[in-house]
Amino acid sequence: MNEKMRKIFEAFMKARFPHDEEGSSYWESWKKRFKRGEEWQSSDYSNRAALKKIAPEVYPDDKDEFFLRN
């Protein structure tokens, strides 16, 4: 995961799962999704809204759109 995506990942975790700590199983699960570029497809609408708010230039406007980062 590059530096930009690491920052997006950390901002996402802080916004959506503030009580999960680095190294927890849920944290690590989401980290793997970001590393594979699957965070959008793994997200419900609330998480997609958070991703879009954090990085509008990365994620699609349509919350129903199929999207995988390369």
C-alpha positions in Angstrom: 0.0 0.0 0.0 1.4 3.3 -1.0 1.6 6.3 1.4 -1.5 8.0 0.0 -3.6 4.9 0.5 -2.2 4.3 3.9 -3.4 7.8 4.9 -6.8 7.1 3.4 -7.0 3.8 5.2 -6.1 5.3 8.6 -8.5 8.2 8.1 -11.2 5.7 7.2 -10.6 3.5 10.2 -10.6 6.5 12.5 -13.8 7.8 11.0 -15.7 4.5 10.8 -14.2 2.3 13.5 -12.7 4.7 16.1 -12.6 2.0 18.8 -10.6 -0.5 16.8 -6.9 -0.3 17.4 -4.1 -1.0 15.0 -3.3 -4.7 15.1 -6.8 -5.8 16.0 -8.3 -8.5 13.8 -10.9 -6.0 12.3 -8.2 -3.4 11.6 -6.0 -6.1 9.9 -9.0 -7.3 7.9 -9.7 -3.8 6.5 -6.0 -3.3 5.9 -5.9 -6.4 3.6 -8.9 -5.0 1.7 -7.1 -1.7 1.1 -3.9 -3.5 0.1 -5.9 -5.5 -2.5 -7.9 -2.4 -3.7 -11.2 -4.0 -2.6 -12.3 -1.6 0.1 -15.0 0.0 -2.0 -16.5 -3.4 -3.0 -16.3 -4.6 0.7 -18.2 -1.5 1.9 -21.8 -0.8 2.6 -23.3 2.6 1.7 -22.1 4.3 4.9 -18.6 3.1 4.4 -18.7 4.2 0.8 -19.9 7.6 1.8 -17.0 7.8 4.2 -14.5 6.8 1.6 -15.9 9.3 -0.9 -15.7 12.1 1.7 -12.1 11.2 2.7 -10.8 10.8 -0.9 -13.3 12.2 -3.5 -10.7 12.0 -6.2 -10.2 8.3 -5.7 -13.7 6.9 -5.4 -16.6 7.0 -7.8 -19.6 9.3 -7.4 -22.1 6.5 -7.8 -22.3 4.4 -4.6 -23.6 1.5 -6.7 -20.7 1.5 -9.1 -18.4 -1.5 -9.2 -15.0 -0.3 -8.4 -11.6 -1.9 -7.7 -8.5 0.1 -7.4 -5.4 -1.1 -9.3 
